[in-house]
Amino acid sequence: MDVISAPAPASTAKFVTNSLSLCFPEFTYDPGNGFDVWYNHYENIIEKDGSTFDDPVRARLLVSKLDAATYARFTSHILPKKT
């Protein structure tokens, strides 16, 4: 008889994160509709469905939804300058 065990918490969290990521589109910067507009549109999904996530997980989820150009601008703004 096969025994099916419950998924490990890490794999469950990864599954939930991946599922939630599919619920809203990638963010592409548009001067007329900035990040605030995009976030406000999907805030309910992020806050309610992601309520079990701590802030670092939620931040990684949001950063993963940035398009390549926006991600580059974001990282060049927050990371220390290379000398």
Long-range contacts (C-beta under 8 A, 24 or more apart in sequence): 13-53, 13-57, 16-52, 17-53, 17-57, 17-61, 20-45, 20-46, 20-49, 20-50, 20-61, 21-61, 21-64, 21-65, 23-49, 24-65, 25-65, 26-65, 26-66, 26-67, 27-65, 27-66, 27-67, 27-70, 28-67, 28-69, 28-70, 29-67, 29-69, 29-70, 29-73
